[in-house]
C-alpha cells in the first residue's frame, strides 16, 4: 500500500471515529429529550384537562425548551397560565459532560396570573433540602416571617415557609388536601412563590423519577383557587 494512502487513512480514521461519536451523542441526546418532553406533555394533557378550555399545544422556544399557554377556565381564578418545559442540553458532548459535572437537571415551570392580585402578600416555599437555593437567597428570605402552620411537623420539616403576612398565608395554605399535595411534591418541588406582582403564582418542579405531574398540576391549581384579593 502506497505510503500516502496509509498517511491519509491515519489522518481520516480518527476524524471518522470522532464524527461517529459526536453523531451518536447527538442522536441519543435528541432522542432522550424528545422522549422526556413527550412523556411530560402526555401527562400534562391528562392533568390539565379539567382546568383549561383550549387544546394543549406547545411552541418551541429553543432546541430544549417548550412553552404551553392554555386558556384556564374562570373557575381556576387564573386569567393567564404558562407552562415551560426546560431540558438540559444532551445533544452536544461537551455540554453533556458539563451537565454531569454541574449536576444540571430538567425542569417544568408553572406560572399563573390571577384575575385579581392579592393584597401585597408574598409567600415563598422552598424544600429545606435545597440548601444552595436557601443560602443564595438568604438575605431576601430572612426579611420574611415563618408561616409555621403547625398542622404537620413533617411538612414544617420538609419546607421552609416564609411570608410577609402570616395570617393570609395560613388562610391560603392551611387546607388538608393542599398540605397533602405539598408532602407528595417534596422530592421534586424546587421553589413555589405567591406574589403581588406578576406572575402571581409560580412553581418550579424538577423532572425526575419522583415527578407526579398530576399532583404537581393539582397543587398549583388548588393553590390558585384559594388566593383571593
N, C-alpha and C positions, 0 to 999 in steps of 0.2 A: 504494500500500500504506500503510495507516494507520501512523502513527509508532510506536504502542505495539507493533505486531507486529514492526516492524524491531528495536526495542529488545529485545523478548522473544527474537527469533531470535538477536540478537547476544549475549545472555546464555546461551542454551541451547546454541548451536553449539559454543563452546569446551569446555563441560562434556561434550558428547556426544563430542567428539574425545578428551578425556582419558579418558572412560569406555571408549571403544573401545581406546585404547592400554593401559589397565590390564587390561582383559579379555584383550587379545591377549597381554600379558606373562604373565598368569596361566595361560592355556591352553597357551601354548608351554612355560612352565616346568614345569607339571604333566606335560605330555606327555614332556618330556625326562627328568625324574626317573623317570617310570614306565618309560620305555624302558631307562634305566640300571639300575634295580632289576631288571627282568625279565631283562635280559642277565646280570647278576650271579647271579641265582637259577638261571637255566638252567645256567650253567657250574658253580655250586656243587653242584647235584644230580648232575651227572656226576662231579665230582671227589671228592665226599664218599661216594658210594655204597659203595666198598669198606671204609669205616671206620665206618659207622653201621648201627644195626639198625632205626631208626624212619623214618617218612616225613618228608621235609623240608618243614615248614610254617612260614611266617613270621607273627609277630604284630606289628602296627603300634604303635610306641611314640609316634610323632608324625607330622606330615604328611610328614616327610622322613627318618624313622628306623624301621628294622625290625629285629627280633631273631629269631634261629632258635636253638632249643635241641634239636638232635637227640641221640639216645642213642648214645654211642660204643660200639663193640664192646670187649670185655675185652682183646683183643689190642693195642688202641691205647695201653694204660696210662693211659687217661683215665677218670675216673668222671663227669665233667661237661664239657660243651662248649657254649659260647655264641658265636654269631657275630652281630655287629651291622653293619648297613649304614647308614652315616650320610652323607646327601647334603646339599649346600648348599641354601639357600633360593633358589629360582629363580622362585617364583610371584608375588613382590612386587617392583615396580620398584625401590624404594629399597634393598631387601635385595640385589637383583641387582647394582645399581650398587656397593654396599658390597663385595660379594663380588669384583667386578672390581678394585676399588681395593686391597683387603686380600689378594687372592690366595687366597681361600678355596677349598678343594678337597673332594673326596668321599673317603670312607674306608670300608674294610671291616676290622673288628677281630675277631680270633680270640682267645678266652680259654678256657683249659682248666685244670681241677683234676685233679691226678694221684691215683691210688689211694693212693699214699704220697708225702708231700712229701720233697724232697731235704734232705740234712743241712746246712742253713744256707748253702747255696751260692746266690750271686746272680750272674747273668750279664746284662750289658747290651750289646746290639749295635745300633749306630746307623750309618747310612751317613755317611762323612766329609763328604759334600757338604751334610749337614744342619747347617750352621754355627749357625743360630739355636737349634736344639734343644741342640746341644752347649754353646754359650755360656750358654744359660739354665740348664742343669743342671750347669755346670762344677764347682761346689763339691761336688756329690753324686758326680759321676763321678770326680773326682780322688782320691777316697778308695780307689778300686779299682786293682788291678794290670792291666797289659796281658796279654791271653791269649797273643799272639804265637805263633800256630800254626806259622808258618814253612814251611808246605807250599805256599803260594801267595802270591807277592808281590803279585799282582793283587788277591787277596782282602784281604790286610792293608792295601793302599792304599785299597780300596773301603769298608771298615768299621772303625769304632772298636769294639774288642772289650775290654770291661772285666769284671773278676770279682774276687771276694774269695777264690777258691780256684782257682788256675791249674791244678793237677793234675786236678781234677774237670772243669773247663771244657774242657780239652784232650781228656779222655776222651769227653766228650759231643759235642763239635763236630768232632773230628778224623776224620771219615769222608769219603771222597772224594765219594760221591754227595750227601751233605748240603752239602758245600762247593760243589759244582757248582750246587746249587739256590740257595744264597746269591748266587752270582755272577749267576745269571739274574734274581734278585729285586732287584738293585741299583737299577734305575730306578724301582721302585715301593715298596720297603721304606721304612718311616718309623722304626720302632723295634721291637725284639724284646727281651723280658725273660724270664728264668728266675728264679723267686723261691721262697724257702722259704715265703712267705705266699701265700694265695690272692689272685688267681689265680696258680697256679704257673707258668703259661706264657701269655704274651700277645704277640701280633704285630699290628702296625698297618700296613696296606698302603694306599697311595694307589690310588684307582680312576682310572686314566688309560689312555692308549693302549698303554702298555707292560705293563699288568697281565696276568699269566698266572695265572688263578685255579687251574688245575691244579697248576702249580709252587708257588704260594703255599700251597695246601692240603697238598701232599705235604711241603713244607718243615716246616710246623707239625706234621704228624702224625709224620713221621720223627723230628723232634726230641723229641716227646713220648715216643715209644717207646724213646728212648735215655736218658731221665732216670730213673735208678734211685736209691733211697734208700741 
